[in-house]
Amino acid sequence: MEKLAIDGGRPVRANVLGYGRQLIEDDDVAAVEAVLRSDWLTCGPATEAFERDLATVTGARFVTAVSNGTAALHVSCLAAGVGPGDEVIVSAITFAASANCARYCGADVRFADIDPETWNLRPDEVRRLVTPRTKTVVAVDFGGVPTNLAEIRSICDEHGLVLIEDAAHSLGGLYRGRPIGSIADLTCFSFHPVKTVACGEGGAVATSDPELARRVALFAKHGITHDSAQFVEPDVGGWHYEQLELGYNYRMTDIQAALGSSQLAKLPRFAGRRRELVAFYNERFSEMPYVRFQRDDHPDATVRHLYCLWFDTAALGTTRRFVYDALRAEGIGVNVHYLPVYRLPYYADLGYDPACCPEANRYYEGAVTLPLHCRMSGDDAKDVVRAVEKVVGACRAGREAL
Ligand SMILES: Cc1ncc(COP(=O)(O)O)c(C=O)c1O
């Protein structure tokens, strides 16, 4: 039995392999440089081009690029009319921003528990949580695996709810043959550096509903319009504009957008590499006891952002803390996605029961995120598997010695 690095043994890797990282190439740099040398740093042609490029990839009629994914979720809630007294149903295992967007609007969050295999929110939970106050559902494509959009869509239609898809993880994927971005009422994307396409910071909202698109664009730009067709008062001249809502400055810059378009052109390659890595991991981990990976029935149509592995820590006689620390000591820069949102102190202070979503809690107890990004080589992926084998093997040996 090889001694674990955490116990003073030799680590699998000398240099740490991070869990996510952007891949920026010379043409990406050239695209940004061209914008920096141009007349427009913001609100210019590069942003318009990025919005067009995203419309092509997502199949949505309208796309508004914004400053980040959190802003995309916020303006989507505003566009959907979410306000004080409303309720928003959100997946329990997600980044806090998926729920915060409802709180920004003064609404209450109802956390829906997750499916034990796909780790996406369960439609029957959504149905259970609907009340007359419910306004929207924020459904997250966890790790990139599309949530059950068909069933959630039909629950939303039945109750007159707006479906917001948090697709921060799933850009480029297909759901039942349709691109992510063409199904929900509003679909939100993030272009944070660990995501499949990086802008540094960046986000976008895709919709095919002209009225929602109008409202998204309005809220993302101070609530101000220069479109005379929307004016309430007489147009007094070429300088005239009107503020119709209390909006925000959530504009994307042309610098971000140029990087976004350049990266987006590589999405098929990025998606393919991520699929290869996921397939390799799945094959290796399917033979390994005590670990479980995310269920995805259509891996060839999915673009994965995260690869989370669930360790049966009770059966292994260990803790997630030990597994995490041991893998880090082996040079694998693992992470954890995510803490159940209702257990974060801000939400706990609002009175959420820490036991409200048992599956989310069970998932969290064993979840560890492994590296998955396009800079990874085959040898990097083998190192990850070797480190997991080593740690699981040591835990098993420890149990057998008991
Ligand atoms: C599921 C999810 N939603 C929303 C966001 C927010 O995106 P951003 O970091 O671009 O604001 C993230 C980012 O990590 C995310 O993972």
The ligand as a Tripos MOL2 file, in Angstrom:
@<TRIPOS>MOLECULE
LIG
   16    16     1     0     0
SMALL
NO_CHARGES

@<TRIPOS>ATOM
      1 C1        -24.7770   27.9190  -11.1700 C.3       1 LIG1
      2 C2        -24.2110   29.3100  -11.1990 C.ar      1 LIG1
      3 N1        -25.0560   30.3330  -11.3050 N.ar      1 LIG1
      4 C3        -24.6090   31.6060  -11.3550 C.ar      1 LIG1
      5 C4        -23.2690   31.9120  -11.2900 C.ar      1 LIG1
      6 C5        -22.8350   33.3350  -11.2850 C.3       1 LIG1
      7 O1        -22.0320   33.6510  -12.3660 O.3       1 LIG1
      8 P1        -20.9430   34.8080  -12.2620 P.3       1 LIG1
      9 O2        -19.8070   34.3140  -11.4400 O.co2     1 LIG1
     10 O3        -20.5790   35.0510  -13.7040 O.co2     1 LIG1
     11 O4        -21.6200   35.9920  -11.6560 O.co2     1 LIG1
     12 C6        -22.3510   30.8700  -11.2030 C.ar      1 LIG1
     13 C7        -20.9160   31.1730  -11.1510 C.2       1 LIG1
     14 O5        -20.0940   30.5670  -10.6020 O.2       1 LIG1
     15 C8        -22.8290   29.5390  -11.1380 C.ar      1 LIG1
     16 O6        -21.9830   28.5060  -11.0260 O.3       1 LIG1
@<TRIPOS>BOND
     1     1     2 1
     2     2     3 ar
     3     2    15 ar
     4     3     4 ar
     5     4     5 ar
     6     5     6 1
     7     5    12 ar
     8     6     7 1
     9     7     8 1
    10     8     9 2
    11     8    10 1
    12     8    11 1
    13    12    13 1
    14    12    15 ar
    15    13    14 2
    16    15    16 1
@<TRIPOS>SUBSTRUCTURE
     1 LIG1         1 GROUP 0 **** ****
